Structure formats: structure tokens, C-alpha cells
């Protein structure tokens, strides 16, 4: 069983088109607090990011925000968190979020959300960490991405066991249950000495 004390949530600093995205953020926050899981996220007070943080705080949970100095004003840093870390760069932000979390979930979001998700999933694939990664597929938001990732697997650019590392669910509790029971696959070295 994988101990899950903190989860990093990647999500949009915009609210998105559907109210369901914010509702999903609230539902995820409720699931986190009910399991005494600390939220680690990008530190903004707006969009889906703000909704998940506000709901965790409202329910008495802990929230750690990590935001780069250059975005603290643009994304409107949340100043009522349990902890707020202001980093010098995006790279420092992502590294600190990864260090603070026992797993990673992407709610609906834009390019930044996708970039963070793919980077942390890549790190898992390479064996840099052994933490669970997942998508909360709200109202089919990630359907097209899931279909594309199936295509990538079919074209043999990602192995089945690496593809399966990214868990997909439509309900927070189902995803969190899979996280608790997650067993990372054994990762072999990518290149031998004669292949570099």
C-alpha cells in the first residue's frame, strides 16, 4: 500500500467553460480532506486552482501553494494558505511540488497543466520517482487525450506498463483508491553502455 499524505493537483488558473470543472475541484477537495490528505498545488487564488484550494481550506484541510515569483501577481497568489512558497523559477516550482507530494492528479486545465502532467509521468516512466499519477476526466474533458495516448501505445512509442502508469477515473474517490493500491512497475535501464 502506498502512503498518501500529500497530493499535488495540476489544474487551470482559469475556470474553463463548464461549471462542472469547478464542481469537480470541490469534490476532489472534499475527498482529500475526508482522507486527511494535504493539498499541494500551484499557489493561485483564481480559476480551478483557487476553487480546489478554497474548498480544502473551508473544510479545515491543509494547503501548500508553490508559485514562481514572476507569476505571483499574474496568477494572483493565494495569501491564506497553510504554506505559500515563492520560487525563483518554474523549474524550482515543479521540483518543489514533486518533492512535497506523494502523488499527482490533473484536473481540467490548459497547456501548463498538460506540461506538468507529462513531465511528472515521464519522471515516473524513467524511474525518477515511484508515485502514482492520474487524470480526473471531468465531463469527458480528457477523452481526446486518452484516445491519443492509446494511439501512441498502439504505435509502440510507449509500453503497456508505462501507459498504465497514468490512471484515469471520473470520480475522485475511485482515483484515490487506485492511488492507495498503486504498485509501480519495475523500470529497466533505458540504454546499455554500448548504446550511448
Order of alpha helices (4+ residues) and beta strands (2+ residues): beta-alpha-beta-alpha-beta-beta-alpha-beta-alpha-beta-alpha-alpha-beta-alpha
